[in-house]
Amino acid sequence: MTITLSGTSGINTPGVVNTAAQTVATTLAVTGVTTIAAGSAAAPALVGATGGATTGLWFPAASTVAFANAGVESARFDSGGNLLVGTTTASGLLTVKGAGATSGSYSTYVTNSSGTVIFNTRNDGYVYMPSTYSNTTANAANFFINTDGSVYRSTSSLKYKTDVQNSPHGLAELLTLRSVTYKGKSESDADKTFGGLIAEEIHDAGLTEFVQYADDGSPDALAYGNMVSLCIKSIQEQQAIIESLTARITALEAK
């Protein structure tokens, strides 16, 4: 049996379709297919007794189910099985579009059963994983974020490298560098004083292999861990000088 309802149609007698809205006092059991109007976000096809006439389900396209809240679509399952929240365009199995673009709201907010925050993303792009801070290790940092936001694992094995050559830079370049202290501008720095180098100065010194660049080509950050190789080369060159001078002194003292 197929029952078709439209407008304010309802059922108060089994198998009889009425043109006036009716209330079914007992359980409505339907065998077969029940077809209802597609509805819209402003006037959902299915609404609850307590949700109001503008909150419920509607069917915007084939094989698509949407959820309306107070007359506005809030989410949908599209024909590809993708869950879309705040948007009607799928970019993946789960696509979420925030309701703003500032730090005052979140696009995702995940907690455990105790209400402790596990993961959230602010609408201005900041990502928080509070529990990660407690997962400590003595291993070296191996996390890299590219300028496009993609995440990589840093490595050092020869199997990940090509065109390996001895570095041409050493003590001469190291001696030109300026060690500085500074205060950061980000909200997490909280007027803290840091020690380090300036990316633009490292670029100007010709040490571009240690500089990370922004999309516009300007110096943006430094690969401080990689600069250990510069220090090692400088120490080796300095040691060679020390050994040479020691040999000359020994020779002079032997006369």
C-alpha positions as CSV (number, residue, x, y, z in Angstrom):
1,M,0.0,0.0,0.0
2,T,1.2,3.5,-0.8
3,I,-0.1,6.5,1.2
4,T,0.5,9.9,-0.2
5,L,0.1,13.0,2.0
6,S,0.3,16.6,0.9
7,G,-0.5,19.9,2.4
8,T,-2.5,19.4,5.6
9,S,-3.7,15.9,4.8
10,G,-3.9,13.4,7.6
11,I,-5.3,10.0,8.5
12,N,-7.9,9.2,11.1
13,T,-9.3,6.0,9.5
14,P,-7.1,3.1,8.3
15,G,-6.7,3.4,4.5
16,V,-8.5,6.7,4.2
17,V,-6.7,9.9,3.2
18,N,-8.3,13.1,4.5
19,T,-7.8,16.7,3.4
20,A,-8.0,18.1,6.9
21,A,-5.2,17.7,9.5
22,Q,-5.9,14.9,11.9
23,T,-4.3,13.4,14.9
24,V,-3.6,9.6,15.1
25,A,-4.4,8.7,18.7
26,T,-2.6,5.3,18.6
27,T,0.4,3.9,16.8
28,L,0.4,4.4,13.1
29,A,1.7,1.3,11.4
30,V,2.3,1.5,7.6
31,T,3.3,-1.5,5.4
32,G,4.8,-0.4,2.2
33,V,5.9,3.1,1.2
34,T,4.6,6.3,2.7
35,T,5.3,9.4,0.5
36,I,5.1,12.9,1.9
37,A,5.9,16.3,0.4
38,A,9.5,17.3,0.2
39,G,9.1,20.3,2.4
40,S,11.6,23.1,2.9
41,A,13.8,24.5,5.7
42,A,11.1,27.0,6.5
43,A,8.3,24.4,6.4
44,P,9.8,20.9,7.1
45,A,7.9,17.8,5.9
46,L,8.1,16.1,9.2
47,V,7.9,18.0,12.5
48,G,7.5,17.0,16.1
49,A,4.6,17.9,18.5
50,T,7.0,20.0,20.6
51,G,9.5,21.3,18.0
52,G,7.3,23.8,16.2
53,A,6.3,24.0,12.6
54,T,9.8,25.2,11.4
55,T,11.9,22.5,13.1
56,G,12.1,19.0,11.6
57,L,13.1,17.0,8.5
58,W,12.8,17.8,4.9
59,F,14.0,16.4,1.6
60,P,15.8,18.9,-0.6
61,A,16.9,16.5,-3.4
62,A,17.0,12.8,-4.3
63,S,18.5,10.6,-1.6
64,T,19.0,13.6,0.6
65,V,17.7,14.3,4.1
66,A,18.0,17.7,5.7
67,F,17.5,18.9,9.2
68,A,15.8,22.3,9.8
69,N,16.0,24.3,13.1
70,A,13.8,27.3,13.5
71,G,13.3,27.6,9.7
72,V,17.0,27.3,8.8
73,E,18.9,24.2,7.5
74,S,21.4,23.1,10.1
75,A,22.6,19.8,8.6
76,R,22.0,17.2,5.9
77,F,22.9,13.8,4.6
78,D,23.5,14.1,0.9
79,S,23.1,11.4,-1.8
80,G,26.7,10.3,-1.4
81,G,26.2,9.6,2.3
82,N,28.2,12.6,3.4
83,L,27.2,14.5,6.5
84,L,27.2,18.3,6.0
85,V,26.8,20.7,8.9
86,G,26.3,24.4,8.2
87,T,26.8,23.9,4.4
88,T,25.3,22.2,1.4
89,T,28.5,21.5,-0.4
90,A,30.5,18.3,0.5
91,S,34.3,18.4,0.7
92,G,34.5,15.0,2.4
93,L,32.5,12.4,4.3
94,L,32.1,15.0,7.1
95,T,32.1,18.7,6.1
96,V,31.5,21.4,8.8
97,K,31.1,25.1,8.1
98,G,31.4,27.3,11.2
99,A,28.8,30.0,11.9
100,G,31.5,32.8,12.1
101,A,35.1,33.6,11.5
102,T,36.3,35.0,14.9
103,S,37.8,33.6,18.1
104,G,34.4,33.9,19.9
105,S,32.9,30.7,18.5
106,Y,33.8,27.1,17.5
107,S,33.1,25.1,14.4
108,T,33.7,21.8,16.2
109,Y,33.8,21.1,20.0
110,V,34.4,17.6,21.3
111,T,34.4,16.4,24.9
112,N,34.4,13.1,26.7
113,S,31.6,11.8,28.9
114,S,32.9,13.9,31.8
115,G,32.7,17.1,29.8
116,T,36.5,17.4,29.5
117,V,37.5,19.0,26.2
118,I,39.2,16.6,23.9
119,F,39.4,18.5,20.6
120,N,38.0,21.8,19.3
121,T,38.5,24.2,16.4
122,R,37.7,27.9,16.7
123,N,36.2,29.7,13.7
124,D,39.3,31.8,13.3
125,G,41.3,28.6,12.6
126,Y,42.9,27.8,15.9
127,V,43.0,24.1,16.9
128,Y,43.0,22.9,20.5
129,M,43.8,19.4,21.8
130,P,44.3,20.1,25.6
131,S,45.0,16.5,26.6
132,T,47.9,16.3,24.1
133,Y,50.0,18.7,26.3
134,S,50.1,16.0,29.0
135,N,51.4,13.3,26.6
136,T,55.1,14.0,27.1
137,T,58.2,12.3,25.7
138,A,62.0,12.7,25.6
139,N,62.0,12.3,21.9
140,A,62.9,15.2,19.6
141,A,60.2,17.2,18.0
142,N,59.1,15.7,14.7
143,F,56.0,17.8,13.8
144,F,55.9,20.3,10.9
145,I,53.1,22.5,9.7
146,N,53.4,23.7,6.1
147,T,52.2,27.2,4.9
148,D,49.0,25.6,3.6
149,G,48.2,24.1,7.0
150,S,49.2,20.5,6.0
151,V,50.9,18.5,8.7
152,Y,54.1,16.4,8.2
153,R,56.4,14.2,10.3
154,S,60.0,15.5,10.3
155,T,62.6,12.8,9.5
156,S,66.4,12.5,9.2
157,S,67.1,9.1,7.7
158,L,69.1,8.9,4.5
159,K,66.2,7.0,2.9
160,Y,64.2,10.2,2.9
161,K,67.0,12.3,1.3
162,T,68.6,12.9,-2.1
163,D,71.5,15.0,-3.4
164,V,73.4,14.8,-0.1
165,Q,76.5,17.0,-0.1
166,N,78.9,18.5,2.5
167,S,77.7,21.8,3.7
168,P,79.7,24.9,2.4
169,H,78.7,27.0,5.4
170,G,80.4,27.0,8.7
171,L,82.3,29.2,11.2
172,A,82.5,32.2,8.9
173,E,78.8,32.4,8.5
174,L,78.1,31.5,12.1
175,L,80.2,34.4,13.4
176,T,78.0,36.9,11.4
177,L,74.8,35.8,13.2
178,R,73.1,37.9,15.8
179,S,71.7,36.2,18.9
180,V,68.7,38.1,20.2
181,T,66.0,38.1,22.9
182,Y,62.5,39.1,22.0
183,K,58.8,39.0,23.0
184,G,56.2,37.3,20.8
185,K,53.0,38.9,19.5
186,S,50.7,35.8,19.6
187,E,48.0,35.4,22.3
188,S,49.8,32.4,23.8
189,D,53.1,34.3,24.3
190,A,51.7,36.4,27.1
191,D,54.6,38.9,27.3
192,K,57.2,36.1,27.6
193,T,60.8,36.8,26.7
194,F,62.4,34.3,24.2
195,G,65.9,33.8,22.8
196,G,66.7,33.1,19.2
197,L,67.5,34.4,15.8
198,I,65.8,36.5,13.1
199,A,64.7,34.7,10.0
200,E,65.4,37.7,7.7
201,E,69.0,38.0,9.0
202,I,69.6,34.3,8.4
203,H,68.4,34.7,4.9
204,D,70.6,37.7,4.4
205,A,73.6,35.7,5.6
206,G,73.0,33.3,2.7
207,L,71.9,30.5,5.0
208,T,68.7,29.9,3.1
209,E,68.7,26.2,3.8
210,F,67.7,27.0,7.4
211,V,64.9,29.4,6.5
212,Q,61.2,28.6,6.0
213,Y,59.4,30.9,3.7
214,A,55.9,32.2,3.5
215,D,53.7,31.9,0.4
216,D,54.9,35.3,-0.8
217,G,58.5,34.3,-0.6
218,S,59.4,36.3,2.5
219,P,61.4,34.7,5.4
220,D,58.9,33.3,7.9
221,A,60.5,30.9,10.3
222,L,63.7,29.0,11.0
223,A,64.5,25.3,11.2
224,Y,66.4,25.6,14.4
225,G,67.0,21.9,14.8
226,N,68.7,21.8,11.4
227,M,71.0,24.6,12.4
228,V,72.8,22.1,14.6
229,S,74.7,21.1,11.5
230,L,76.0,24.6,11.1
231,C,77.2,24.6,14.7
232,I,78.9,21.2,14.2
233,K,80.7,22.4,11.1
234,S,81.8,25.5,12.9
235,I,83.2,23.5,15.9
236,Q,85.1,21.2,13.5
237,E,86.6,24.2,11.7
238,Q,87.5,25.9,15.0
239,Q,89.0,22.6,16.3
240,A,91.2,22.5,13.2
241,I,92.4,26.0,14.0
242,I,93.1,25.0,17.6
243,E,95.1,22.0,16.5
244,S,97.1,24.0,14.0
245,L,98.0,26.6,16.6
246,T,98.8,23.9,19.2
247,A,101.2,22.3,16.7
248,R,102.9,25.7,16.0
249,I,103.3,26.4,19.7
250,T,104.7,22.9,20.3
251,A,107.2,23.5,17.5
252,L,108.3,26.9,18.8
253,E,108.7,25.5,22.4
254,A,110.9,22.7,21.1
255,K,113.5,25.1,19.7
